[in-house]
Amino acid sequence: MAFLIFDFDGTIADTLEAIVRITNRIAPEYGYSPTTPEKLKYYQSLSTQEMLKQSEIPLFRLPFLLRRVRRELGAELKNVPIAPDLVATLKDLLAANHRLMIMSSNSQHNIQGFLDLHGIGDIFDMIQGGVGLLSKARALKRIVQKGNLDFSQVIYVGDETRDIDASHQIGILIAAVTWGFSSREALAAQKPSFLIDHPRQLLGAAQTLVNPSWVRKERRLSTTTTAYTRYRPDRRLQQPPHLKNITNDPKLDEKGAHSWF
């Protein structure tokens, strides 16, 4: 059994367009310039720390801005899409006896409403909302400790570089998804445990924890994939597996993530 803790915005819900629209609408009130498509693409290439350094908004004002955005986002969530193929993937993870949770900076009210709208409101064991922008490591550690979870069996699933940073800080695995905010290149630079291009690959990531003693032999899997060897279970936290060559074939990956390391 693996414990998968999901981020919400950008990972489950495709809220980027709505958030940009909201932040641009309230920009005059908070004294920053609206986000252009060019500026957005640039921000997506940065780490969270780099983006904050270049932000026009003082750090002390960010919590107020985030609360405003969360409040206005709640009214728009009915028009926000869910990541393609994610609903089926979540149900398959649950059917495989993995435990699913959510930890996010968004509000619990917004998250629960969105999940109910898409018919998956009852598949998560726990939803924790309202986590601070740079407080994810502390919140993740609290969830793992309070739930008496095995750190080596936990995967955090997120779409930003700060999600990778938080996971590395407390020694859990991180599955960085490429369909959210941070660019694939920015995520890869932070060395996530898994770099996920398609939701079905999450099934393979979870499977690597179900079979911790599985040592894979080096072989050619496809024209886009070079194989690997798996780290021993007792070394996973000290030296987590990093992706080298990743197949984009979800049918291959969901059977065991055997193309990722």
C-alpha positions as CSV (number, residue, x, y, z in Angstrom):
1,M,0.0,0.0,0.0
2,A,1.2,3.5,-0.9
3,F,0.0,6.7,0.6
4,L,-0.5,9.4,-2.1
5,I,-1.0,13.0,-0.9
6,F,-2.1,15.2,-3.7
7,D,-1.8,18.9,-4.3
8,F,-5.0,20.5,-5.7
9,D,-4.5,23.5,-7.9
10,G,-2.7,22.5,-11.1
11,T,-2.5,18.8,-10.0
12,I,-6.1,17.8,-9.8
13,A,-8.0,21.0,-10.9
14,D,-6.7,22.9,-13.9
15,T,-7.2,26.3,-12.2
16,L,-4.3,28.2,-13.9
17,E,-6.5,30.1,-16.4
18,A,-9.0,31.0,-13.7
19,I,-6.3,32.1,-11.2
20,V,-4.6,34.3,-13.9
21,R,-7.9,35.9,-14.8
22,I,-8.7,36.6,-11.1
23,T,-5.2,38.0,-10.3
24,N,-5.3,40.2,-13.3
25,R,-8.7,41.6,-12.4
26,I,-7.6,42.5,-8.9
27,A,-4.1,43.7,-9.8
28,P,-4.9,47.4,-9.5
29,E,-6.1,46.9,-5.9
30,Y,-2.8,45.2,-4.9
31,G,-0.4,47.3,-6.9
32,Y,1.1,44.8,-9.3
33,S,1.1,44.5,-13.1
34,P,-1.2,42.1,-14.8
35,T,0.2,38.8,-16.0
36,T,0.8,38.6,-19.7
37,P,1.1,35.3,-21.6
38,E,4.8,36.0,-22.0
39,K,5.3,36.8,-18.3
40,L,3.3,33.7,-17.3
41,K,5.6,31.5,-19.4
42,Y,8.6,33.1,-17.9
43,Y,7.3,32.5,-14.3
44,Q,6.6,28.9,-15.1
45,S,10.3,28.4,-15.9
46,L,11.4,29.6,-12.5
47,S,11.6,27.9,-9.1
48,T,9.1,29.2,-6.5
49,Q,11.9,31.0,-4.6
50,E,13.1,32.7,-7.8
51,M,9.6,33.7,-8.7
52,L,9.0,35.2,-5.3
53,K,12.2,37.2,-5.5
54,Q,11.0,38.8,-8.8
55,S,7.4,39.3,-7.6
56,E,6.1,42.9,-7.4
57,I,4.0,41.9,-4.3
58,P,5.7,42.3,-0.9
59,L,5.8,39.0,1.0
60,F,3.7,40.3,3.8
61,R,0.8,41.0,1.4
62,L,0.8,37.6,-0.2
63,P,-1.4,35.9,2.5
64,F,-4.1,38.6,1.9
65,L,-3.8,38.2,-1.8
66,L,-4.1,34.4,-1.6
67,R,-7.2,34.6,0.6
68,R,-8.8,36.9,-1.9
69,V,-8.0,34.6,-4.8
70,R,-9.3,31.6,-3.0
71,R,-12.5,33.3,-2.2
72,E,-13.1,34.4,-5.8
73,L,-11.9,31.1,-7.2
74,G,-14.7,29.3,-5.3
75,A,-17.3,31.0,-7.6
76,E,-15.5,29.8,-10.7
77,L,-14.7,26.2,-9.9
78,K,-17.8,25.0,-11.6
79,N,-16.2,26.0,-14.9
80,V,-12.7,24.6,-14.1
81,P,-11.8,21.3,-15.7
82,I,-10.2,18.4,-14.0
83,A,-6.9,17.0,-15.4
84,P,-7.7,14.5,-18.3
85,D,-7.8,10.8,-17.3
86,L,-7.3,11.7,-13.6
87,V,-10.7,10.6,-12.4
88,A,-10.2,7.1,-13.7
89,T,-6.6,7.0,-12.4
90,L,-7.7,8.0,-8.9
91,K,-10.4,5.3,-8.9
92,D,-7.9,2.7,-10.0
93,L,-5.5,3.8,-7.3
94,L,-8.2,3.4,-4.7
95,A,-9.2,0.0,-6.2
96,A,-5.5,-1.1,-5.8
97,N,-5.8,-0.3,-2.0
98,H,-3.7,2.8,-2.0
99,R,-4.7,5.6,0.3
100,L,-5.4,9.0,-1.2
101,M,-5.3,12.4,0.6
102,I,-5.1,16.1,-0.4
103,M,-3.0,18.9,1.0
104,S,-3.2,22.3,-0.6
105,S,-3.0,26.0,-0.2
106,N,-6.6,26.2,-1.5
107,S,-9.5,26.1,0.9
108,Q,-11.1,22.9,2.0
109,H,-14.5,24.2,1.0
110,N,-13.3,24.9,-2.6
111,I,-11.6,21.5,-2.8
112,Q,-14.5,19.5,-1.5
113,G,-17.0,21.3,-3.8
114,F,-14.8,20.6,-6.8
115,L,-14.4,16.9,-6.0
116,D,-18.2,16.5,-5.4
117,L,-18.8,18.1,-8.8
118,H,-16.7,15.5,-10.5
119,G,-18.0,12.6,-8.5
120,I,-14.9,11.8,-6.5
121,G,-15.7,13.5,-3.2
122,D,-15.6,10.4,-1.2
123,I,-12.4,8.7,-2.3
124,F,-9.9,10.8,-0.3
125,D,-9.2,9.8,3.3
126,M,-8.3,13.4,4.3
127,I,-8.4,16.9,2.9
128,Q,-6.2,19.6,4.4
129,G,-6.7,23.1,2.9
130,G,-5.4,26.5,3.7
131,V,-1.7,25.5,3.9
132,G,0.7,28.5,3.7
133,L,2.6,29.3,0.5
134,L,5.9,28.1,2.0
135,S,4.6,25.9,4.7
136,K,4.1,22.7,2.8
137,A,7.0,20.8,4.4
138,R,5.7,21.4,7.9
139,A,2.2,20.5,6.9
140,L,3.3,17.3,5.1
141,K,5.4,16.2,8.1
142,R,2.4,16.7,10.4
143,I,0.1,14.6,8.2
144,V,2.6,11.8,8.0
145,Q,3.3,11.8,11.8
146,K,-0.3,12.2,12.9
147,G,-1.4,9.5,10.5
148,N,1.4,7.2,11.8
149,L,2.4,6.7,8.1
150,D,5.7,5.2,7.0
151,F,7.7,8.0,5.4
152,S,9.1,5.6,2.9
153,Q,5.6,4.7,1.6
154,V,4.4,8.3,1.1
155,I,4.4,10.0,-2.3
156,Y,3.4,13.7,-2.6
157,V,1.9,14.6,-6.0
158,G,2.3,18.2,-7.0
159,D,2.9,20.5,-10.0
160,E,5.3,23.2,-8.6
161,T,8.9,23.3,-7.6
162,R,7.9,24.2,-4.0
163,D,6.2,20.8,-3.8
164,I,9.5,19.1,-4.7
165,D,11.4,21.2,-2.1
166,A,8.9,20.4,0.6
167,S,9.1,16.7,-0.1
168,H,12.9,16.7,-0.1
169,Q,12.9,18.5,3.2
170,I,11.1,15.8,5.0
171,G,12.4,12.8,3.1
172,I,9.4,11.5,1.2
173,L,9.0,10.7,-2.5
174,I,7.7,13.4,-4.9
175,A,5.8,12.8,-8.1
176,A,6.0,16.0,-10.1
177,V,3.3,16.3,-12.7
178,T,3.9,18.3,-15.9
179,W,0.4,19.4,-16.7
180,G,0.3,22.1,-14.0
181,F,2.0,25.4,-13.3
182,S,5.8,24.8,-13.4
183,S,7.4,23.8,-16.7
184,R,8.7,20.3,-17.2
185,E,12.3,21.7,-17.3
186,A,11.8,23.6,-14.0
187,L,10.5,20.5,-12.3
188,A,13.2,18.2,-13.7
189,A,15.9,20.7,-12.5
190,Q,14.7,20.1,-8.9
191,K,15.2,16.3,-9.2
192,P,11.8,14.9,-8.3
193,S,11.5,11.2,-7.5
194,F,9.1,10.8,-10.4
195,L,8.4,13.1,-13.3
196,I,4.8,12.4,-14.5
197,D,3.6,13.3,-18.0
198,H,0.3,11.4,-17.8
199,P,-1.9,10.6,-14.9
200,R,-1.8,6.9,-15.6
201,Q,1.9,6.9,-14.7
202,L,0.9,7.5,-11.1
203,L,-0.3,3.9,-11.0
204,G,3.3,2.8,-11.8
205,A,4.8,5.2,-9.2
206,A,2.6,3.6,-6.5
207,Q,3.4,0.1,-7.7
208,T,7.1,0.7,-7.0
209,L,6.3,0.9,-3.3
210,V,4.1,-2.2,-3.4
211,N,7.1,-4.2,-4.7
212,P,10.0,-2.6,-2.8
213,S,12.4,-5.5,-3.4
214,W,11.9,-5.5,-7.1
215,V,15.3,-5.0,-8.8
216,R,15.0,-4.2,-12.4
217,K,17.5,-5.3,-14.9
218,E,18.9,-3.0,-17.5
219,R,17.2,-3.5,-20.9
220,R,15.8,-1.5,-23.8
221,L,12.1,-0.8,-23.3
222,S,11.3,1.4,-26.3
223,T,12.8,3.9,-28.6
224,T,12.3,6.6,-26.0
225,T,13.2,4.7,-22.9
226,T,16.5,3.4,-21.5
227,A,16.2,1.2,-18.5
228,Y,17.7,1.4,-15.1
229,T,18.3,-0.3,-11.8
230,R,16.2,0.3,-8.7
231,Y,17.6,1.6,-5.5
232,R,17.4,-0.7,-2.5
233,P,14.5,0.0,-0.2
234,D,16.7,1.0,2.7
235,R,18.4,3.6,0.6
236,R,15.3,5.2,-0.9
237,L,15.2,8.2,1.4
238,Q,18.9,8.9,1.4
239,Q,19.2,8.5,-2.3
240,P,15.8,8.7,-4.0
241,P,15.5,7.5,-7.6
242,H,15.6,10.3,-10.2
243,L,14.2,10.0,-13.6
244,K,16.6,9.8,-16.5
245,N,14.6,8.8,-19.6
246,I,10.8,8.7,-19.4
247,T,8.5,7.1,-21.8
248,N,5.3,8.9,-22.8
249,D,3.4,5.6,-23.2
250,P,0.9,5.5,-20.3
251,K,-0.1,1.9,-21.0
252,L,3.5,0.9,-20.4
253,D,4.0,2.9,-17.3
254,E,0.8,2.2,-15.4
255,K,1.8,-1.5,-15.2
256,G,4.8,-0.9,-13.0
257,A,6.6,2.4,-13.7
258,H,9.3,0.2,-15.1
259,S,10.6,2.9,-17.5
260,W,11.3,5.7,-15.1
261,F,14.6,5.4,-13.3
